[in-house]
Amino acid sequence: GGADGVLCEDPAVPDLHVELADHVATVELDRPPVNAITRATMREITEVFTRLGADREVRAIVFTAAGERAFMAGVDLRSVGQEEDPDALPAAYVLDPPRAARDAMWSITDCPVPVVAAVNGPALGAGLAFAACCDIIVAAESATFGAPEIDVGLLGASAHLSTLVGRHKARELYFTGEAVPASELWRLGAVRSVVPVAQLRDEATALARSLAAKSPIALRLAKEAMNRVEDLPLKDAYRTEQDYTARLLGFEDAQEARQAYLEKRDPEWRWR
């Protein structure tokens, strides 16, 4: 990490392209024809988001996919039920194969910096779950969201679906397997904006850069705090947030933020 440019273009991560510019990392899934993923792809996602989150040069991440046919068309059905070479896997994945999906999803949910999903096409099954793991979603007009697993002999991530929409809409989509357009999720408040696909990258990158201009310490503490309080009762949640505010006040960034605001100048973040 550190320098702008391509961070990761090697055989160990063949399905992902990663670049860093202006403190914004872009992670692009590229697995033709429809960006359906395997457990190997999931392990790559885990490695990349873990590495980016540990790099203090990274302040925000855009997660998107190549082409216009799909953001992620779920799990590659050809890989379901296929045995991987156990000698090439860490022990945890031999003992618990579905862990690959959990680790990949939580690597985004728990990534220390905000993750913006730029959904360039259908986000189906695992694609919907991975979009839901991101912090903010920007979608192309051609994007759709659905959980079609019930029609292919699987069960999907209803818990992720329920973070995007309310109880009855989640059950409707889960039981029917129907996909809805991005405009429907925008209407329900789950998607920030819906734009022509040609404008999607610019829209997501501009948003990520606006986040990256903020204190990287404040951003990381804010995301950690939100993750911790999400399912807490109100009183416990607010007390936890107050504790995080006290932590932030111990950093020079907090004082610099106030000084820059009062002096009407851009702040200079120093990571201390």
C-alpha positions, 0 to 999 in steps of 0.5 A, a space after each residue: 500500500 501507500 503509492 497510488 496505482 494498481 495494488 494487486 494484479 497477480 495470479 493469487 487474486 485472479 478475479 479481483 482488480 484493485 487500484 488506489 488513487 486519492 486515498 480511495 481503493 477501487 475493488 473490481 470483481 471481474 469473473 466473466 460472463 456474469 461475475 458469479 463467484 466461487 469459494 476461491 473468489 470469496 477467499 480473495 475478497 477476504 484477503 483483499 478487504 482485510 489488506 486494504 482495511 489495514 492500510 492507513 493510506 486507504 480511507 474509503 473503498 468502492 466495490 464494483 464489478 466489470 462489464 454491464 451484465 451483472 454486479 454479481 450473479 450469485 454463486 457460480 452454480 457449476 461450483 456448488 457441490 464440487 470438492 476443492 483440493 483439501 491439501 490446498 486449503 487452510 484447515 478452517 475451510 476444510 472443516 467448515 466449507 461455508 466459512 468462506 462466504 461468511 469470512 468474505 462478507 464479514 471482511 466487508 462489513 467489518 472493514 475499518 473504512 466505509 465501503 461504497 457499492 457501485 452496483 452496475 447490474 443485477 445483484 442476485 443471491 450472494 450478489 445481494 448479500 455482498 451489496 448489503 454488506 457495504 455501507 452505502 449503495 449506488 446503483 445503475 439504472 439497469 441494476 436489480 436486486 433479488 434472492 433467487 436461491 429458492 428456485 435453484 435448490 438453495 437458501 440465501 441470506 435472508 438476514 442480509 435482505 432484511 437489512 435492506 428492506 422491511 420484514 414483509 418485503 424481505 419475505 416477499 422477495 425471499 419466498 418468490 425469488 423475484 428481483 426488484 429494480 434499483 429504483 424500488 430499493 431507492 424508494 425504500 431508502 436502501 440505495 443512495 442514488 440510481 444513475 445511468 450505468 455510464 455515470 456509475 463509477 464517477 458517482 461512486 468515486 466522487 462519494 468515496 472521495 468526499 468520505 476520504 477527505 474526512 479524518 481517517 481516524 474519525 471515519 474508522 472510529 465511526 464505522 466501528 461504533 456503528 457496527 457495535 451499536 447496530 443491534 443494541 438497545 437505544 440506551 446501551 447504543 448511545 452510551 457506547 457512542 459516547 465512549 467512542 466520542 471520548 476516544 476520538 477526542 484523544 486524537 489531534 485529528 479532533 482538535 484539527 477538525 474544529 480548528 479548520 472549521 473555525 478558520 474556514 480552511 481544509 484540515 490536515 490529518 496527521 494520524 496521531 
